[in-house]
Amino acid sequence: MALGALVVLLVAFPARARDQVQGVFEGSAGYTDNTQSTPENPPPGIDSPHADLFGIVSPGIVYAIETPSQLHRFSYTYALSLFFRDSDATSSTNRLEYSSIFETSPHSQLILGATAMQAHQHTAGTLTTSANTLTNAAIPGTGAFLGASLEQGFILEFAHDWRATQATGFALYTPIRSDVDAPSTYAPSARLGLERLFEWNAVGAEARAEYSFVKDAVGPHGEPIGNQEQVIGTGLFRWRHDWGMWISSRAEAGAVEVWRLNTGKTYVGPVGGAALAYTREDAEGALEYSHLVTTNVLLAQTILADEVRLHGTLPLHKKPDAFVGASAAYSNGRIIDENGDLATDLDVLLLDFTVGYEPEDELLLALRYQHIDQVGADVPPLPLSFVRNTVMLTARFTIPREEDMPRRYRAPLRVDGTDTVRALGAPDRMERR
């Protein structure tokens, strides 16, 4: 089916389409002081923490297509993580990704995305870049899992200075082989939004709905509670503002209600957030705060969390052949139990830094340090308390270089949309002023 869809896309592209195949090879050597993210005093059935040296070999391929009104990017990455002392921790990862944007008219866009990944719990956190590391709680052990997500978004400026947005999504997490019993999670979602645009401001509202089904769910104290269903409804009012050419902000506030369909219980509370973002062609960063309820598909839990996160990528001097990428975040969460009450605490501190240098256009050398300090539950399969430090030295080869590839799509943060990396067909808002 996927191959057929790709053939249809290729046949449909006009002669002006630009496409490129890129080969990627990445090799890393590293050290971690806690191979399987286990607590200092683990419960029965889980090994004590131990240190190890490891290596990662990761080839991949990217196929990108650009036309005056479309961008498409397909990629496949394989990663083999080799541990020198703990051979049982050696694991492999397969990751497929697709993203695209269609300029369906001068005033509308369709965005599609899909990801499928087979990975292992103890290595998944080192397979993304430092600037994109999320503050997700980790589960101890080396169990394998399958994760997938689908995303669709549509943006329409249907009248002068009025913008409507619509999105749907689907996420799943299911264990393949696990050293502890683990639930499976399936979560479709939908969003609708409306904004009134001014010269430097946008005000609007958004409604969100999410349904989740958890097979073999566990309670906030590790007790089995069978299959679980719930619906999360969220309403937010939002204000966005552009502060000059490169700095923008967002503030939002609203309410959330969680319906536990199995028990008929609910949780109701306020939600909101704020962000200050810096976006340029060669640099980006953001300071974000959120107070939200989300379904964590990896943990199969619904969590009310306060999170502060600073992340981005910045060049170290005018010639961008050296850069620093980083994520620094703290999350203070409470698991919402089947009765709609706030239960087990779950705190995560994340520090993730990379310093990179490109001696040649096709070669990137990077030194990375990652620190995770998690305070969680006492009983698996809930996330347990642990501390983990990891250091990695990486060499990445890309042929051709990234600058010769069709551009990656980046969603806009600014009101005027000038920070969007997009196809060439539609004028942006700055040009219409």
FENPEJO-V690380 format. One line per field, one symbol per residue. ss: DSSP state (h for helix, s for strand, l for the rest). psi: psi as a letter, one per 40 degrees, with the letter a starting at -180 (. if undefined). burial: + if it has 24 or more other ideal C-beta (glycine too) atoms within 12 Angstrom, else -. A space follows every 50 residues. Layout:
ss = ???
psi = ???
burial = ???
This chain:
ss = lhhhhhhhhhhhlllllsssssssssssssssllllllllllllllllll lssssssssssssssssllsssssssssssssslllhhhlssssssssss sssssllssssssssssssslllhhhlllhhhlllllllllllsssssss sssssssssllssssssssssssssssllllllsssssssssssssslll sssssssssssssssssslllllsssssssssssssssssssslllssss ssssssssssllllsssssssssssssssllllsssssssssssssllll sssssssssssssssllllllssssssssssssssslllllsssssssss ssssssssssllssssssssssssslsllllllslssssssssssssssl lhhhlllllsllllllllllslllllllhhhhl
psi = dddddddddddehidehhihhhhhhhhihihiegdefiidgiiiehiiii iiiiihhgiiihhihhieeihihhihhhhhhhhddgdeehiihhhhihii hhgeieeiihhiiihhhhaideedeeeiideehifhiihiaeiiihiiih ihihhhgeihfhhiiiiiihiihhidhieihhiihhgiiiihihihhade ihiaihhihhhihhhfiiieeehheaihiihhhhhiiihihhgadehiih hiiaiihhhhddeeiihhiiiaiiihihhideiiiihihigihihhddef ihhhhhhhhhiahhieadhfehihiihhihhhihhhaeeeihbhihhhhh hhihhihgdidehhhihihhhhhhhaaehieihihihhhhhihihhhhhi iddeiiiihhiidideeeehhiiedhiiddde.
burial = --------+---+-----++-+-++++++++++++++++--+---++-++ -+++++-+++-++++++-+++++++++++++++--+--++++++++++++ +++---+-++++++++++++++++++++++++++++++++++++++++++ +++++++-----+++++++++++++--++++++++++++++++++++--- -++++++++++++++-++++-+--+--+++++++++++++++----++++ ++++++++++------+-+-++++++++++--++++++++++++++++++ ++++++++++++++--------++++++++++++++++-+--++++++++ ++++++++-----+++++++++++-++-++++++++++++++++++++-- -+--+++++++++++++++++++--+-++----
